[in-house]
């Protein structure tokens, strides 16, 4: 999966705040995500993150 900084992605499961959209803050072996609803940040291993992404909503990282 081709992920870039500041892309907005939709995950399969909603965050407890109700939002399903996340912004990518770091890309590498681990991916850092920021919830677009409440601002909570978390880091996931790349393999787990790619499995949980439903679709990429906005591709801002390669302008």
For each residue, the residues with C-beta under 8 A, 3 or more apart:
1: 50 53
2:
3: 7 9 24 27 31 49 50 56 61
4: 7 24 27 59 60 61 62
5: 24 25 26 27 60 61
6: 23 24 25 60 61
7: 3 4 23 24 56 58 59 60 61
8: 21 22 23 24 36 56 57 58 60
9: 3 21 22 23 24 33 53 54 55 56 57
10: 20 21 22 53 54 55 56 57
11: 14 15 20 22 52 53 54
12: 52 53 54
13: 20 52
14: 11 18 19 20
15: 11 18 19 20 22 35 37 38 40
16:
17: 35 37 38 40
18: 14 15 37
19: 14 15 22 35 36 37 38
20: 10 11 13 14 15 54
21: 8 9 10 35 36 37 57
22: 8 9 10 11 15 19 33 34 35 36
23: 6 7 8 9 33 34 36
24: 3 4 5 6 7 8 9 27 31 32 33 61
25: 5 6 32 33 34 41
26: 5 30 31 32 43
27: 3 4 5 24 31
28: 31 46
29: 45 46
30: 26 43 44 45 46
31: 3 24 26 27 28 43 44 45 46 49
32: 24 25 26 41 42 43
33: 9 22 23 24 25 41 42 43 44 49
34: 22 23 25 39 40 41
35: 15 17 19 21 22 38 39 40 41
36: 8 19 21 22 23
37: 15 17 18 19 21
38: 15 17 19 35
39: 34 35
40: 15 17 34 35
41: 25 32 33 34 35
42: 32 33
43: 26 30 31 32 33
44: 30 31 33 48 49 52
45: 29 30 31 48 49
46: 28 29 30 31 49 50
47: 50 51
48: 44 45 51 52
49: 3 31 33 44 45 46 52 53
50: 1 3 46 47 53
51: 47 48
52: 11 12 13 44 48 49
53: 1 9 10 11 12 49 50 56
54: 9 10 11 12 20
55: 9 10
56: 3 7 8 9 10 53 59
57: 8 9 10 21
58: 7 8
59: 4 7 56 62
60: 4 5 6 7 8 63
61: 3 4 5 6 7 24
62: 4 59
63: 60
